[in-house]
Amino acid sequence: APAMASADLANKSKCMTCHDVAKKKMGPTFKDVSAKYKGQKDAEAMLANSMLKGAKGKWGKIPMPPQKIAPADAQKLAKWVLTL
């Protein structure tokens, strides 16, 4: 149930416009993100920060603009992504 709630939150937050759990879109898949940052102790905070402030250069030329989501939602989404 928690993972499903986070998938719902990802849809609601419009993450799925550019990302998907397993299918490459404009941005990397959530599974690829999880694999890249697996085992890094600061990964959750870094991912949440990327959502809130935007990021560029981590996955190629297309930057991710800052997202208009609550910091608590960014943290929930980061935690969920890292479980995939």
C-alpha positions, 0 to 999 in steps of 0.5 A: 500500500505505501508504494501504491500511495507514492505512485499515486502521489507521483501521478498527482505531482505530475512526475509521470509526465517525464518519468515512469517506473520502468519505461524510459521517457524524457527523464530516467526511469524511477528504477534507474534512479534507484539503482544509481543512488542505491546505498548512498546515505544522502540519496533521499535528501539529494533526490528530494532537493533535486525535485524542489530546486531542479537538477541538470547534468545528472542524466544527460542534457535535459534538465529537470526544472524545480517542481512545485510540490511540498517538501514533505511530498518530495521526501515521500517521493524520494523515499519511494523511488529508492525502494524500487 
